[in-house]
Amino acid sequence: MDEFYPGVTPIFRTSTVIAQLNAVVAGAGIGVIPFFMAHAEKDLIPVLPEQTIERAYWLQVNPDSRQIARVRITIDFIVDQIRSTEDLFMTIPDR
């Protein structure tokens, strides 16, 4: 919240974005929800659509396992899925 409104003290805090999403969907207030999660929640309404935060997501893989065929195939699948649905990650949902 400090990135949007410095000094505002939230009344609900969580260490996971899933818990935050569930709280917002349940009507607890507003939250900072990733676009890709907001697309699936048709009742969410963007409050400050002009303000965004960019985050990176990392796929953590044991270096020794990375060359195993099934692991490499899984990594490639995840990356391909994200690239093919980039609009879910980069655009605000239409309401």
C-alpha positions as MATLAB code, in Angstrom:
seq = 'MDEFYPGVTPIFRTSTVIAQLNAVVAGAGIGVIPFFMAHAEKDLIPVLPEQTIERAYWLQVNPDSRQIARVRITIDFIVDQIRSTEDLFMTIPDR';
ca = [
       0.000    0.000    0.000;
       2.918    2.358    0.589;
       3.499    2.432   -3.162;
       0.009    3.907   -3.644;
      -0.698    5.744   -0.418;
       2.296    6.268    1.863;
       1.333    6.321    5.514;
      -1.968    4.453    5.152;
      -2.197    1.598    7.636;
      -4.079   -1.435    6.334;
      -6.473   -3.153    8.721;
      -5.892   -6.541    7.114;
      -2.509   -7.963    6.196;
      -1.583  -11.274    4.659;
       1.543  -12.867    3.306;
      -0.228  -14.353    0.276;
      -1.966  -12.694   -2.630;
      -4.525  -15.536   -2.661;
      -5.670  -14.619    0.854;
      -5.808  -10.969   -0.174;
      -7.878  -11.836   -3.251;
     -10.277  -13.927   -1.166;
     -10.669  -11.103    1.353;
     -11.422   -8.564   -1.388;
     -13.887  -10.905   -3.114;
     -15.598  -11.476    0.259;
     -16.063   -7.723    0.633;
     -13.369   -6.925    3.193;
     -12.216   -3.866    1.244;
      -9.834   -3.033   -1.563;
      -6.534   -4.662   -2.429;
      -3.734   -4.828   -4.939;
      -4.636   -7.835   -7.078;
      -2.564   -9.074  -10.038;
      -4.292   -8.720  -13.396;
      -4.114  -12.456  -14.102;
      -6.072  -13.167  -10.902;
      -8.530  -10.314  -11.381;
      -9.530  -11.596  -14.840;
     -11.125  -14.646  -13.204;
     -13.155  -12.596  -10.703;
     -15.965  -10.946  -12.664;
     -17.311   -9.039   -9.637;
     -14.094   -7.119   -8.998;
     -14.095   -3.508  -10.117;
     -10.859   -1.601  -10.733;
     -10.672    1.305   -8.283;
      -7.454    2.978   -9.442;
      -6.891    1.596  -12.965;
      -4.316    4.260  -13.802;
      -2.015    3.095  -11.006;
      -0.132   -0.154  -11.511;
       2.749   -2.042   -9.957;
       4.991   -4.251  -12.056;
       6.268   -7.458  -10.480;
       8.375  -10.358  -11.722;
       7.565  -14.016  -11.182;
      10.306  -16.592  -10.925;
      10.222  -20.294  -11.593;
      12.574  -21.912   -9.132;
      14.201  -25.125  -10.310;
      17.030  -27.132   -8.861;
      19.953  -26.687  -11.276;
      20.631  -30.429  -11.264;
      17.011  -31.173  -12.214;
      16.729  -28.573  -14.951;
      18.250  -30.869  -17.586;
      15.892  -33.775  -16.854;
      13.550  -34.118  -19.828;
      10.276  -34.123  -17.860;
      11.384  -31.066  -15.864;
      12.510  -29.214  -19.009;
       9.191  -30.052  -20.717;
       7.274  -28.736  -17.708;
       9.314  -25.515  -17.652;
       8.785  -24.999  -21.377;
       5.049  -25.640  -21.001;
       4.682  -23.072  -18.210;
       6.671  -20.448  -20.119;
       4.681  -21.093  -23.331;
       1.373  -20.806  -21.459;
       2.367  -17.471  -19.950;
       3.600  -16.106  -23.282;
       0.441  -17.224  -25.091;
      -1.799  -15.547  -22.514;
       0.282  -12.417  -21.976;
      -2.841  -10.235  -22.069;
      -3.939  -11.815  -18.766;
      -0.730  -10.597  -17.152;
      -0.459   -7.186  -18.797;
      -4.010   -5.818  -19.166;
      -6.663   -4.729  -16.731;
      -9.830   -6.826  -17.016;
     -12.724   -5.329  -18.989;
     -15.813   -4.779  -16.885;
];
